[in-house]
Amino acid sequence: MIRWSRAALLVLMGAGPVLAAPTSAADLPPALRVGFDQNLGAQVPLDLAFRDEDGRAVRLGELFRDRPVVLSLAYYDCPMLCGLSLEGIASSLKTLSFVPGKEFEMITVSFDPRDTPVQARLRKARSLDLYGRPGAAPGWRFLTGDAEAIRRLTGAVGFRYAWDEEQKQFAHPTGIVVLTPDGRIARYFFGVEYAPKDLRLGIVEASEGRIGTLADRLLLLCYQYDPKTGRYSGVALGLVRAGGLATVVTIGLLIGTTVWRERRRGARPGGSSDGKLDASREARS
């Protein structure tokens, strides 16, 4: 297995959305020419032709089936990152009640035009074995395609990668893209491990209300997607907490002010209850 430097791995695994495409990218080493350009809201071309793991010709749009799609890009001979990413996907999916083929579709596409359906079938078998949930095979497809279809798909989702002639492999980022049922880009999640909460919320949000529970909708009110990190953060929840704290402080100040005024009024000459009692006695006499 070829070893990458720590700096190169950091770039490949998560720095893509932070790095802007350089003006002289050809002068940089391959590991620094890769990344994800977030094209949120962009339409993925659904007319693209690929072959599935059984060698059958499929059009990308046929695999959506009116459900959101989680898209991963990997090449099947990758010695390290693609395998780690697919393992991370399987691990995250294990914890979800959603199942590929029911609530959403899972599609993995090779960005190496030399990959074959046989290689796709082997990768699929490994991933399904790691996932370990019966009946998921029809909902997780592994595709291969020609250079033009790959170029259009990777360009649409902003996936930048480069062939490293010295290493004889691709330098590429890792991450997954969540698409709406009509093929628009909804969310990006980066790295080789994906928080189950983020993945679930991303699928629910991309479904446009078609799936998910009341609890999911409440969580979406409390969490907000951050494109810079590719995660859901509790910004809204923090605002709610801050508002609650402000309310408590305001009530405390009102109570304190009221008590202070009552004490001050009682301390004035003739303002005590004893003074009122003396005046009542004088009136009787």
C-alpha positions in Angstrom: 0.0 0.0 0.0 1.3 3.4 -1.0 1.8 5.8 1.9 0.7 9.5 1.6 2.2 12.3 3.7 0.0 13.5 6.6 -0.4 16.9 4.9 -1.6 15.3 1.7 -4.1 13.2 3.5 -5.5 16.2 5.3 -6.0 17.9 2.0 -7.7 14.8 0.5 -9.9 14.1 3.4 -11.4 17.4 4.2 -9.7 20.6 3.1 -11.3 20.6 -0.4 -14.2 22.9 0.5 -11.8 25.4 2.1 -9.3 25.6 -0.7 -10.2 27.7 -3.7 -9.3 26.4 -7.2 -5.8 27.8 -7.9 -5.2 30.0 -10.9 -2.1 27.9 -11.8 -3.4 24.5 -10.7 -1.3 22.7 -13.3 1.8 23.9 -11.5 0.8 22.3 -8.2 1.3 18.7 -7.2 -1.9 16.5 -7.7 -2.6 16.3 -4.0 -3.1 20.1 -3.9 -5.3 20.2 -7.0 -8.2 18.3 -5.5 -11.2 19.3 -3.5 -15.0 19.8 -3.4 -16.5 23.0 -4.9 -19.9 23.2 -3.2 -22.5 23.7 -5.9 -25.5 23.7 -3.6 -28.8 23.9 -5.5 -27.2 22.9 -8.8 -28.9 20.3 -11.0 -27.1 17.0 -11.7 -27.5 15.8 -15.3 -29.9 12.8 -15.0 -29.5 11.8 -18.6 -26.0 10.4 -18.0 -25.5 6.8 -19.1 -23.6 4.3 -16.9 -23.4 0.6 -16.3 -24.3 -1.0 -13.0 -22.5 -3.8 -11.2 -24.2 -6.4 -13.4 -23.1 -4.7 -16.6 -26.6 -3.4 -17.4 -26.9 0.0 -19.1 -28.7 2.5 -16.8 -29.6 6.2 -17.0 -28.7 8.1 -13.8 -32.2 9.5 -13.5 -33.7 6.0 -13.4 -32.1 5.3 -10.1 -33.7 8.2 -8.2 -37.2 6.7 -8.0 -38.7 9.8 -6.4 -36.5 9.5 -3.4 -33.4 11.5 -2.2 -30.1 10.0 -3.3 -26.8 9.8 -1.4 -24.0 9.9 -4.0 -20.4 8.8 -3.4 -17.6 9.0 -5.8 -14.8 6.4 -5.6 -12.6 4.4 -7.9 -12.6 0.7 -7.3 -8.8 0.2 -7.4 -8.1 2.9 -4.8 -5.6 1.6 -2.3 -6.8 3.7 0.7 -9.2 6.6 0.8 -12.1 5.2 -1.3 -12.2 2.1 0.8 -12.2 4.1 4.0 -15.0 6.3 2.7 -17.1 3.3 1.7 -16.5 1.8 5.1 -17.5 5.1 6.7 -20.7 5.1 4.7 -21.6 1.5 5.7 -20.9 2.3 9.3 -23.1 5.4 9.3 -25.9 3.6 7.5 -25.9 0.8 10.1 -27.1 3.2 12.8 -30.0 4.7 10.7 -33.5 3.3 10.6 -33.6 4.5 7.0 -32.8 1.7 4.4 -31.4 2.2 0.9 -34.1 1.4 -1.6 -36.9 2.5 0.8 -36.4 6.0 2.2 -33.5 6.9 -0.1 -31.2 5.6 -2.8 -27.5 5.0 -2.4 -25.3 5.3 -5.5 -21.5 4.9 -5.8 -20.0 6.0 -9.1 -16.4 5.3 -10.2 -14.5 8.3 -11.5 -12.0 6.0 -13.3 -13.3 5.2 -16.8 -11.0 2.1 -16.8 -13.1 0.5 -14.0 -15.3 -2.4 -15.0 -18.7 -3.8 -13.7 -16.8 -6.8 -12.3 -14.8 -4.4 -10.0 -18.0 -2.6 -9.2 -19.6 -5.9 -8.2 -16.7 -6.8 -5.9 -16.8 -3.4 -4.2 -20.5 -3.7 -3.7 -20.2 -7.1 -2.1 -17.6 -5.7 0.4 -19.7 -2.7 1.2 -22.9 -4.7 1.7 -21.1 -7.2 3.9 -19.9 -4.3 6.1 -23.4 -2.8 6.1 -24.9 -6.1 7.2 -28.5 -5.3 6.6 -30.5 -7.8 4.5 -32.4 -6.5 1.4 -30.2 -3.4 0.9 -28.6 -4.7 -2.4 -31.2 -3.1 -4.8 -30.9 0.2 -3.0 -27.1 0.6 -3.2 -25.9 0.7 -6.8 -22.2 0.7 -7.9 -21.7 2.3 -11.4 -19.0 2.6 -14.0 -19.0 4.8 -17.1 -17.1 6.4 -19.9 -14.9 9.5 -19.5 -17.5 12.0 -20.8 -20.2 10.8 -18.4 -17.8 10.9 -15.5 -16.6 14.4 -16.4 -20.1 15.8 -16.5 -21.1 14.2 -13.2 -18.0 15.2 -11.3 -18.1 18.7 -12.8 -21.8 19.1 -11.7 -21.1 18.2 -8.1 -17.7 20.1 -7.9 -15.5 17.0 -7.4 -12.0 17.9 -8.3 -9.4 15.1 -8.7 -6.1 14.6 -10.6 -4.1 11.6 -11.8 -0.7 11.4 -10.0 1.7 9.9 -12.6 4.4 9.4 -10.0 2.2 7.4 -7.6 0.2 5.8 -10.4 -3.1 6.6 -8.7 -5.7 9.4 -8.4 -5.4 12.2 -5.9 -8.9 13.0 -4.8 -11.1 14.3 -1.9 -13.5 12.2 0.0 -17.1 12.9 0.9 -20.7 12.3 -0.1 -23.3 14.4 -1.8 -27.0 14.3 -0.9 -29.4 15.0 -3.8 -33.1 15.8 -3.9 -35.5 13.4 -5.7 -35.3 15.6 -8.8 -31.5 15.6 -8.8 -30.6 18.9 -7.2 -27.6 19.1 -4.8 -28.8 19.6 -1.3 -25.9 18.8 1.1 -22.2 17.9 1.2 -20.5 15.8 4.0 -16.7 15.6 3.9 -14.1 13.1 5.2 -14.2 9.3 5.6 -16.6 9.2 8.5 -20.1 10.7 8.5 -22.0 11.5 11.7 -25.3 9.5 11.6 -27.2 12.6 12.9 -25.9 14.7 10.0 -26.6 12.1 7.4 -30.2 11.5 8.7 -31.0 15.2 8.8 -29.5 15.7 5.3 -31.6 12.9 3.9 -34.8 14.2 5.6 -34.2 17.7 4.4 -33.4 16.6 0.9 -36.7 14.6 0.8 -38.6 17.9 1.1 -40.9 16.5 3.8 -41.6 13.1 2.2 -39.8 11.1 4.9 -38.8 11.6 8.5 -40.6 11.9 11.9 -41.9 14.9 13.9 -38.7 14.6 15.9 -36.6 15.0 12.7 -38.5 18.2 11.8 -38.0 19.6 15.3 -34.3 18.8 15.1 -34.1 20.7 11.8 -35.5 23.7 13.6 -32.8 23.4 16.2 -29.9 22.6 13.9 -28.6 24.5 10.8 -26.4 23.2 8.0 -23.0 24.8 7.8 -21.6 24.6 4.3 -18.1 25.5 5.5 -17.8 22.4 7.7 -20.4 20.2 5.9 -22.2 19.5 9.2 -25.3 20.5 11.1 -24.6 22.8 14.0 -26.8 23.8 16.9 -27.0 27.4 16.0 -30.7 27.7 16.3 -30.6 25.7 19.5 -28.0 28.1 20.9 -30.3 31.0 20.1 -33.2 29.3 21.9 -31.0 28.7 24.9 -29.7 32.3 24.8 -33.3 33.6 24.6 -34.3 31.4 27.6 -31.4 32.7 29.6 -32.3 36.3 28.7 -35.9 35.7 29.9 -34.7 34.3 33.2 -32.4 37.3 33.8 -35.2 39.7 32.9 -37.6 38.1 35.3 -34.9 38.1 38.0 -34.3 41.8 37.5 -38.0 42.6 37.7 -38.4 40.6 40.9 -35.3 42.2 42.4 -36.5 45.7 41.5 -39.9 45.1 42.9 -38.5 43.8 46.2 -36.1 46.8 46.5 -38.9 49.3 45.9 -41.1 47.7 48.6 -38.3 47.7 51.1 -37.5 51.4 50.3 -41.1 52.4 50.7 -41.4 50.6 54.1 -38.3 52.4 55.4 -39.6 55.9 54.8 -40.9 58.0 58.0 -44.6 57.5 58.4 -44.6 54.9 55.7 -44.5 51.9 58.1 -47.4 49.8 59.2 -46.9 51.1 62.8 -47.5 54.7 61.6 -50.8 53.7 60.0 -51.8 52.0 63.3 -51.1 55.2 65.4 -53.1 57.3 63.0 -56.0 54.9 63.4 -55.9 55.2 67.2 -55.9 59.0 67.1 -59.0 59.0 64.9 -60.8 56.8 67.4 -60.0 59.1 70.4 
